Structures are given as structure tokens and as C-alpha cells.
Amino acid sequence: MTALDAVSIITAKRNGGQLSDEQIDWVIDAFTRGMVADEQMSALAMAVLWRGMTRRETARWTAAMIASGQRMDFTDLPRPTVDKHSTGGVGDKITLPLAPLVAACGASVPQLSGRGLGHTGGTLDKLESIPGWQADLAVPRMREILADPAAGAVVCAAGADLAPADKRLYALRDVTGTVESIPLIASSIMSKKIAEGTGGLVLDVKVGSGAFMKSIADARELATTMVELGQDAGVRTVALLTGMDTPLGRTAGNALEVGEAVEILAGGGPSDVVELTLALAGEMIALAGLDADPAAALADGRAMDHWKAMVRAQGGDPDAPLPRARHTDVVRADRDGVLTRLDAMGVGIAAWRLGAGRARQGAPVQAGAGMEIHARPGDTVRAGSPLFTLHTDTPETFADARAAVAGAVTIGAEPATTAAPLILDRIAM
């Protein structure tokens, strides 16, 4: 008979064994109920980081975390449901125009999002810069908004009952050096997304200097694992691997990124953000089984109408001025030439130092803090021309932010031979 106690399970994985379904179910349930101590679960996480998990183990681990809490069900909605998840990057405001755009094409988009830790803020931090907007919604209200043909999309905080085992385990992994385990990353993301109850899911897995995954091999392994987990759980899942060596768009910050998203919904905005928004929308629309042209919905104003309805449905005023930082500082080029490198990590750190991100969970962020990016790789610059405008309410942070971007920029005599593609790969089963 399989031993069901924490020490036996830790030892089995430490020694390279496969955990049984019964062992996984027991340890996740016992940990959720406080019967497995934090130090025991930390030891098991380290054993998983070291020894890995098979596809069966990872799927069962994910299912056990889903079973630790509530699982939503939107199958009775009049429109198909589809969602998107990004592993995060600098200037990644894609959710903001994407959710209303896909809703304008006939799907319901139940997007449960989070707040950022490090770099710039998360999606909820960005949206909370809109006057009146509220992140917390009860499930019945979510259903009302998703069923409303004028809105059709929700971006809100996950409730405490959604995969609570994952929340507890993530807090331990963050302080015990076990974040990097691909099975644990994949199960953490997918347990919440599957519990969310969406019928289809598109994953945007970032790879590059400003992403969690620095190599395309690691990003591909993570994407494949998550696609497999989705398929095993009956959720149609596709992943795109997208570049994050250079920030997305021309802003990094909270209100600044909302403003850029509104530009896109109005038919403008940076070409890279538009390209990725349309690519992800196309994948989501296909998973939902719809025949619609997202570019047309962006061009004719339908996506903007859904954005305004979505914001109003969560208490926000889409027409109110966005917050602006009290202080700005311009970083200028020190020589003539061509901008050949704009490092996403350096820009992200600068935005964080200005107050757009947080160093610890629950810390406040500045709505108006962040950066405008005036030149991108391939652009010709002159000595004294602006590269960045820094925004903050705390001007004493300008020096540290300038130090971060000083190493993020390379100005050369010749442009790079070929621009790196934005979309690097597509993973589907």
C-alpha cells in the first residue's frame, strides 16, 4: 500500500521516484488543510525542482490544486468562453485591448488577473489607475457582465476560493528558491486558468531578457507542458512564444499603458502591440469556434465600445483623465547613431524604481509612474534627442532609474541586420 505521509512522499520524490495519484491528492489536500507543515511542503517543492515530474504527475498535481477550491462553470452562457494568459513582460499591456476586442468578435472573456511583483505593475494595477474601476467582483456579477452583449469581458481578481493550494504553495516557492521548476510553474498557472472555467485558453509565453524564461528552449518546454495540462483537463489550449528582449510598445507603467491601450482601441498605437493583439485575438477566436475578423472589429470601433462598457461595468469611468505623475525627467542620447539595442530588463527595472512596480506583495504602486520610450531599435537618433521620459511622484528615484536605463541602450553606427520576429513559435497539440 502507498504510504500517505509527508516524509514518505518527500523521500520518494527526493530519490527520483514517481508519486502516485493517491500520494499527490493526499499531500495537496493535507497541505491546504494545514496538516502538512510549510517546511515539509518546501522540501517537497525542492525535490520536485531537482527530480522533475512526469506528464501524469504534473496533470494530477494540477487537478489536485484545482480540487482544493472552487471551480467556475460558464458553460450556460450564450456565447463561447475563451481566455488568454501571459507569463509577463515589460510593457505588456496586451490584455487591455485584447479582452474587449475578442468580446467584440462574439466571445465571452473571463480574465482573472493579478498584480505585479517586480518590474512594472500587473494587469489589475494598470486598470486600477482608471478612476472608479474595481478589481473585485462576485461570481454572479461576473456572469452578468460576461452575458451582457455590450461588454462580454471581465478582467478581475481571482477569489480566495480559486485554487487556494496554489496561493499557499507559491508563497513558499517564492522564498525557498523553487520558483524555477517548470512543472510547478505550469501547474500554478494552469490550476487557476482551468478552475476559472473557460472553454479555451491562449498562452502568451514570453522569452528574452525581460521575461521569466530567458531561453527559447525553456520557454518551449513550459509552453508545451501548459498546453498538455490544458488538453488533459478538456480545455482547448494553444501557446505562442513571443519575444521579450525589447519592451512592448512605447510605455512601461500603469496609467501610461492604459493610455497606450486606448490608442490601440482607437485605431492607432505601436505596431508591435497591434500585431501581437491581433495574433492572440485570432487564436482566441479560432478556439471559440467563431468566424470573425479582429482587425475589422478594431478598425470600426466595436472593440472600443466593448472596452468602455467593460470598464463601466466594473465601476470605472472610461472617459475620465488618467492619473499623471507630478514629476518628469528626460533621458537624452549622448551621441549620433542608430539605436541597436533596447534591453527590456533595464527598462523594467527603471520603471520599478520610479514606482510603477512593487518589491513586496501588497505594497502600493504609483498609478502615474513609469516610462515613455521615444526611440526603438532601428531608429536613428541624434545627440541630445530624447530616448525616454521618466514619470514619478518621487523625484529622488530619477538617479536610480537613469542608472538602470544607461546600460539598457546601445547606440551604434549601423542598424541591426534583421529585426527579431515578435512571434517565435506556436505550440498546439
C-alpha positions as CSV (number, residue, x, y, z in Angstrom):
1,M,0.0,0.0,0.0
2,T,1.3,3.5,-0.9
3,A,2.5,5.4,2.2
4,L,0.4,8.6,2.8
5,D,2.6,10.8,5.0
6,A,4.6,13.8,4.2
7,V,8.1,12.3,4.9
8,S,7.5,9.3,2.8
9,I,6.3,11.4,-0.1
10,I,9.2,13.8,0.2
11,T,11.7,10.9,0.3
12,A,10.1,9.2,-2.7
13,K,10.5,12.2,-4.9
14,R,13.9,13.1,-3.5
15,N,15.0,9.6,-4.6
16,G,13.7,10.1,-8.1
17,G,10.5,8.1,-7.8
18,Q,7.1,8.9,-9.3
19,L,4.4,10.0,-6.9
20,S,1.1,8.1,-7.2
21,D,-2.2,9.8,-7.8
22,E,-3.2,9.0,-4.3
23,Q,0.0,10.5,-2.8
24,I,-0.4,13.7,-4.8
25,D,-4.1,14.0,-3.9
26,W,-3.3,13.5,-0.2
27,V,-0.4,15.9,0.1
28,I,-2.1,18.8,-1.7
29,D,-5.3,18.3,0.4
30,A,-3.3,17.9,3.6
31,F,-1.2,21.0,2.9
32,T,-4.3,23.0,2.1
33,R,-5.9,22.0,5.4
34,G,-2.7,22.7,7.4
35,M,-1.8,19.1,8.1
36,V,1.4,19.2,6.1
37,A,3.8,21.8,7.5
38,D,5.3,24.6,5.4
39,E,8.8,23.3,5.8
40,Q,7.7,19.8,4.6
41,M,6.0,21.3,1.5
42,S,9.1,23.4,0.9
43,A,11.2,20.3,1.0
44,L,8.8,18.5,-1.5
45,A,9.0,21.5,-3.8
46,M,12.8,21.4,-3.8
47,A,12.6,17.6,-4.6
48,V,10.3,18.4,-7.5
49,L,12.7,21.1,-8.7
50,W,15.6,18.7,-8.6
51,R,13.9,15.5,-9.9
52,G,11.0,16.9,-12.0
53,M,7.6,15.3,-12.6
54,T,6.2,13.2,-15.4
55,R,3.2,14.4,-17.5
56,R,0.9,12.2,-15.4
57,E,2.3,13.6,-12.1
58,T,2.0,17.2,-13.3
59,A,-1.5,16.7,-14.6
60,R,-2.6,15.1,-11.3
61,W,-0.8,17.8,-9.2
62,T,-2.7,20.5,-11.2
63,A,-6.0,18.6,-10.8
64,A,-5.4,18.4,-7.0
65,M,-4.8,22.1,-6.7
66,I,-8.0,22.8,-8.7
67,A,-9.9,20.4,-6.3
68,S,-8.6,22.4,-3.3
69,G,-11.1,25.2,-4.1
70,Q,-13.9,26.4,-6.3
71,R,-14.2,25.6,-10.0
72,M,-16.3,28.1,-12.0
73,D,-18.6,27.0,-14.8
74,F,-19.7,29.3,-17.6
75,T,-21.0,26.6,-20.0
76,D,-24.5,28.0,-19.8
77,L,-23.5,31.4,-21.1
78,P,-25.0,32.3,-24.5
79,R,-21.5,32.8,-26.0
80,P,-18.4,30.6,-26.0
81,T,-15.8,31.5,-23.4
82,V,-12.1,31.9,-24.1
83,D,-9.2,33.5,-22.2
84,K,-5.6,34.4,-22.5
85,H,-2.7,34.3,-20.1
86,S,0.7,35.9,-20.4
87,T,3.8,34.9,-18.4
88,G,4.6,38.6,-18.2
89,G,7.0,41.1,-19.7
90,V,7.9,44.8,-19.8
91,G,5.2,47.0,-21.4
92,D,2.9,44.0,-21.7
93,K,-0.5,45.8,-21.8
94,I,-2.0,43.3,-24.3
95,T,-4.8,42.2,-22.1
96,L,-6.3,45.7,-22.1
97,P,-7.2,45.9,-25.8
98,L,-7.4,42.2,-26.3
99,A,-10.3,41.3,-24.0
100,P,-12.7,43.8,-25.4
101,L,-11.6,43.0,-29.0
102,V,-12.3,39.3,-28.6
103,A,-15.7,40.2,-26.9
104,A,-16.5,42.4,-29.9
105,C,-15.9,39.3,-32.1
106,G,-18.6,37.3,-30.3
107,A,-16.9,35.5,-27.3
108,S,-17.1,36.0,-23.6
109,V,-13.7,36.6,-22.0
110,P,-13.5,35.7,-18.2
111,Q,-10.0,37.1,-17.4
112,L,-8.8,36.5,-13.9
113,S,-5.6,38.6,-13.5
114,G,-3.1,39.5,-10.8
115,R,-1.0,42.4,-9.5
116,G,2.6,42.6,-10.4
117,L,5.7,41.9,-8.2
118,G,8.8,43.5,-9.6
119,H,9.2,45.3,-12.9
120,T,6.0,47.1,-13.8
121,G,2.6,46.5,-12.3
122,G,0.2,43.7,-13.2
123,T,-2.9,44.0,-15.3
124,L,-5.0,44.9,-12.2
125,D,-2.6,47.6,-11.2
126,K,-2.9,49.1,-14.7
127,L,-6.7,49.0,-14.7
128,E,-6.9,50.4,-11.1
129,S,-5.4,53.6,-12.5
130,I,-8.8,54.2,-14.1
131,P,-10.9,56.4,-11.8
132,G,-13.5,54.2,-10.0
133,W,-12.5,50.9,-11.5
134,Q,-12.9,47.9,-9.2
135,A,-10.9,44.6,-9.4
136,D,-13.0,42.6,-7.0
137,L,-16.2,41.1,-8.4
138,A,-18.6,38.4,-7.0
139,V,-19.2,35.5,-9.4
140,P,-22.8,36.4,-10.1
141,R,-21.7,39.9,-11.2
142,M,-19.0,38.3,-13.4
143,R,-21.7,36.2,-15.1
144,E,-23.9,39.3,-15.7
145,I,-21.1,41.2,-17.4
146,L,-20.0,38.2,-19.5
147,A,-23.6,37.6,-20.6
148,D,-24.1,41.3,-21.5
149,P,-23.6,41.6,-25.3
150,A,-22.4,45.2,-24.8
151,A,-19.5,44.2,-22.6
152,G,-18.8,40.5,-22.8
153,A,-15.5,40.6,-21.0
154,V,-14.3,40.8,-17.4
155,V,-10.8,41.5,-16.0
156,C,-10.9,40.9,-12.3
157,A,-9.1,39.5,-9.3
158,A,-9.2,35.8,-8.6
159,G,-11.2,35.0,-5.4
160,A,-9.7,33.3,-2.4
161,D,-11.5,30.1,-3.2
162,L,-9.9,29.6,-6.6
163,A,-7.0,27.0,-6.2
164,P,-6.1,28.1,-2.7
165,A,-3.4,25.4,-2.5
166,D,-1.6,27.2,-5.3
167,K,-1.6,30.5,-3.4
168,R,-0.1,28.9,-0.3
169,L,2.5,26.9,-2.3
170,Y,3.5,29.9,-4.4
171,A,4.3,31.9,-1.3
172,L,6.6,29.2,-0.2
173,R,8.3,28.7,-3.5
174,D,9.0,32.5,-3.7
175,V,11.1,32.3,-0.5
176,T,12.7,28.9,-0.9
177,G,14.4,29.1,-4.3
178,T,12.0,26.8,-6.0
179,V,10.2,29.2,-8.4
180,E,12.1,27.9,-11.4
181,S,10.6,24.4,-11.5
182,I,8.7,24.1,-14.8
183,P,6.2,21.5,-13.6
184,L,5.4,23.8,-10.6
185,I,5.2,26.9,-12.8
186,A,2.9,25.2,-15.3
187,S,0.6,23.7,-12.6
188,S,0.4,27.1,-10.8
189,I,-0.7,28.9,-13.9
190,M,-3.0,26.2,-15.3
191,S,-4.7,25.3,-12.0
192,K,-6.1,28.8,-11.8
193,K,-6.9,29.1,-15.5
194,I,-8.7,25.7,-15.6
195,A,-10.6,26.5,-12.4
196,E,-11.7,29.7,-14.0
197,G,-14.0,27.6,-16.2
198,T,-13.0,28.9,-19.6
199,G,-13.6,26.7,-22.6
200,G,-10.5,27.8,-24.5
201,L,-7.1,29.3,-23.5
202,V,-4.4,31.0,-25.4
203,L,-1.0,31.3,-23.7
204,D,1.5,34.1,-24.4
205,V,4.8,32.7,-23.2
206,K,7.4,35.4,-23.2
207,V,11.1,34.7,-23.9
208,G,14.1,37.0,-23.6
209,S,15.9,39.4,-21.2
210,G,12.7,40.9,-19.9
211,A,10.9,37.6,-19.4
212,F,11.0,34.9,-16.7
213,M,12.1,32.4,-19.4
214,K,15.4,33.6,-20.8
215,S,15.9,30.8,-23.4
216,I,13.6,29.6,-26.1
217,A,14.2,26.0,-25.1
218,D,12.9,26.7,-21.6
219,A,10.0,28.7,-22.9
220,R,9.1,25.9,-25.3
221,E,9.2,23.3,-22.5
222,L,7.0,25.5,-20.3
223,A,4.5,26.2,-23.1
224,T,4.3,22.5,-24.1
225,T,3.7,21.5,-20.5
226,M,0.9,24.0,-20.1
227,V,-0.7,23.1,-23.4
228,E,-0.6,19.4,-22.4
229,L,-2.2,20.3,-19.0
230,G,-5.0,22.2,-20.7
231,Q,-5.7,19.4,-23.1
232,D,-5.7,16.8,-20.4
233,A,-8.3,18.9,-18.5
234,G,-10.5,19.3,-21.5
235,V,-9.6,23.0,-22.1
236,R,-8.7,23.8,-25.7
237,T,-5.2,25.3,-25.4
238,V,-2.7,26.9,-27.7
239,A,0.6,28.8,-26.9
240,L,2.5,31.4,-28.7
241,L,6.2,32.0,-27.8
242,T,6.8,35.8,-28.2
243,G,9.9,37.9,-27.8
244,M,10.7,40.0,-24.8
245,D,14.2,41.2,-25.3
246,T,12.7,44.6,-26.2
247,P,9.8,46.2,-24.3
248,L,6.4,46.0,-25.9
249,G,5.1,49.3,-27.2
250,R,6.3,52.8,-26.1
251,T,5.2,52.8,-22.5
252,A,6.0,50.9,-19.3
253,G,3.9,51.8,-16.3
254,N,0.3,51.6,-15.2
255,A,-1.8,54.6,-16.4
256,L,0.8,55.1,-19.2
257,E,0.0,51.7,-20.5
258,V,-3.8,52.2,-20.2
259,G,-3.4,55.3,-22.3
260,E,-1.5,53.3,-25.0
261,A,-4.1,50.6,-24.9
262,V,-6.8,53.2,-25.6
263,E,-4.8,54.5,-28.6
264,I,-4.8,50.9,-30.0
265,L,-8.6,50.6,-29.5
266,A,-8.9,53.9,-31.3
267,G,-7.1,52.5,-34.3
268,G,-3.6,53.7,-33.6
269,G,-0.9,52.7,-31.2
270,P,2.5,51.0,-31.7
271,S,2.7,48.4,-34.5
272,D,4.2,45.6,-32.3
273,V,1.4,45.8,-29.7
274,V,-1.2,45.9,-32.5
275,E,0.5,42.9,-34.2
276,L,0.5,40.8,-31.0
277,T,-3.0,41.8,-30.0
278,L,-4.4,40.7,-33.4
279,A,-2.4,37.5,-33.4
280,L,-3.7,36.5,-30.0
281,A,-7.2,37.6,-30.9
282,G,-7.1,35.3,-34.0
283,E,-6.1,32.3,-31.9
284,M,-8.8,33.0,-29.3
285,I,-11.5,33.5,-31.9
286,A,-10.5,30.2,-33.6
287,L,-10.6,28.3,-30.2
288,A,-14.0,29.8,-29.6
289,G,-15.2,28.4,-33.0
290,L,-16.1,31.9,-34.3
291,D,-15.8,33.3,-37.8
292,A,-14.8,36.9,-37.2
293,D,-12.1,39.4,-38.3
294,P,-10.5,41.1,-35.2
295,A,-8.7,43.7,-37.4
296,A,-12.2,44.8,-38.7
297,A,-13.5,45.0,-35.1
298,L,-10.5,47.1,-34.1
299,A,-10.9,49.4,-37.1
300,D,-14.6,50.1,-36.9
301,G,-14.8,51.0,-33.2
302,R,-16.6,47.9,-31.9
303,A,-13.6,47.0,-29.7
304,M,-13.6,50.5,-28.2
305,D,-17.3,50.2,-27.5
306,H,-16.8,47.0,-25.6
307,W,-13.8,48.5,-23.7
308,K,-16.0,51.4,-22.4
309,A,-18.8,49.0,-21.5
310,M,-16.4,46.7,-19.7
311,V,-14.8,49.5,-17.7
312,R,-18.2,51.0,-16.8
313,A,-19.4,47.5,-15.7
314,Q,-16.6,47.4,-13.1
315,G,-17.3,50.9,-11.8
316,G,-14.8,52.8,-13.9
317,D,-15.1,55.9,-15.9
318,P,-13.5,55.3,-19.3
319,D,-13.7,58.9,-20.3
320,A,-12.0,60.3,-17.1
321,P,-8.5,61.7,-17.4
322,L,-5.9,59.1,-16.3
323,P,-3.5,59.9,-13.4
324,R,-0.3,61.7,-14.3
325,A,2.9,61.7,-12.2
326,R,3.9,65.0,-10.7
327,H,7.5,64.9,-12.0
328,T,9.1,64.0,-15.2
329,D,12.7,63.8,-16.4
330,V,14.0,63.3,-20.0
331,V,16.9,60.9,-20.8
332,R,18.7,62.0,-24.0
333,A,21.1,60.3,-26.4
334,D,24.7,61.1,-25.8
335,R,25.8,60.6,-29.4
336,D,24.5,60.4,-33.0
337,G,23.8,56.9,-34.4
338,V,21.3,54.1,-34.6
339,L,19.7,52.6,-31.6
340,T,20.7,48.9,-31.9
341,R,19.6,47.6,-28.5
342,L,16.9,48.5,-26.0
343,D,17.0,45.9,-23.2
344,A,13.6,45.1,-21.7
345,M,15.1,44.2,-18.3
346,G,16.8,47.6,-17.9
347,V,13.6,49.4,-18.8
348,G,11.6,47.2,-16.4
349,I,13.9,47.9,-13.6
350,A,13.9,51.6,-14.2
351,A,10.0,51.7,-14.2
352,W,10.0,49.7,-11.0
353,R,12.4,52.1,-9.4
354,L,10.2,55.0,-10.4
355,G,7.3,53.4,-8.5
356,A,5.4,51.5,-11.2
357,G,6.1,48.1,-9.6
358,R,6.4,46.7,-6.1
359,A,9.2,44.9,-4.2
360,R,6.9,43.0,-1.9
361,Q,3.4,41.6,-2.1
362,G,0.7,44.1,-1.1
363,A,2.9,47.3,-1.4
364,P,1.3,50.2,-3.2
365,V,2.3,51.3,-6.7
366,Q,2.1,54.8,-8.3
367,A,-0.6,55.0,-10.9
368,G,1.3,57.6,-13.0
369,A,4.8,56.3,-12.6
370,G,6.8,54.7,-15.5
371,M,8.4,55.5,-18.8
372,E,7.7,56.7,-22.2
373,I,10.0,55.2,-24.8
374,H,10.8,57.6,-27.7
375,A,13.2,55.5,-29.7
376,R,13.2,51.8,-30.6
377,P,15.8,49.5,-32.2
378,G,16.5,50.6,-35.8
379,D,15.7,54.3,-35.1
380,T,18.2,57.0,-36.0
381,V,19.0,59.3,-33.0
382,R,20.9,62.5,-32.7
383,A,22.9,63.7,-29.7
384,G,20.5,65.4,-27.3
385,S,17.4,63.8,-28.8
386,P,15.0,62.2,-26.2
387,L,15.3,58.5,-25.6
388,F,12.9,58.2,-22.6
389,T,10.7,60.4,-20.4
390,L,10.7,59.2,-16.8
391,H,7.5,59.8,-14.7
392,T,7.2,59.6,-10.9
393,D,5.8,61.3,-7.9
394,T,9.1,60.7,-6.1
395,P,11.8,62.6,-8.0
396,E,14.5,61.2,-5.7
397,T,14.2,58.0,-7.7
398,F,15.3,59.6,-11.0
399,A,19.0,58.9,-10.4
400,D,18.5,55.2,-9.9
401,A,16.1,54.9,-12.9
402,R,18.7,56.7,-15.1
403,A,21.3,54.2,-13.9
404,A,19.1,51.3,-14.9
405,V,18.4,52.6,-18.5
406,A,22.0,53.7,-19.0
407,G,23.0,50.1,-19.5
408,A,19.8,49.2,-21.4
409,V,20.6,51.2,-24.6
410,T,23.3,50.7,-27.3
411,I,23.8,53.4,-30.0
412,G,25.9,52.2,-32.9
413,A,26.9,53.4,-36.3
414,E,24.8,50.8,-38.3
415,P,21.4,49.3,-37.7
416,A,21.0,45.6,-36.8
417,T,20.9,43.5,-39.9
418,T,17.5,41.9,-39.3
419,A,14.8,42.8,-36.7
420,A,13.9,39.8,-34.4
421,P,10.4,38.4,-35.1
422,L,7.8,39.1,-32.4
423,I,6.2,35.7,-32.6
424,L,8.9,32.9,-32.3
425,D,6.8,29.7,-32.2
426,R,3.3,28.2,-31.8
427,I,2.6,25.2,-29.7
428,A,-0.6,23.2,-30.1
429,M,-1.5,19.5,-29.6
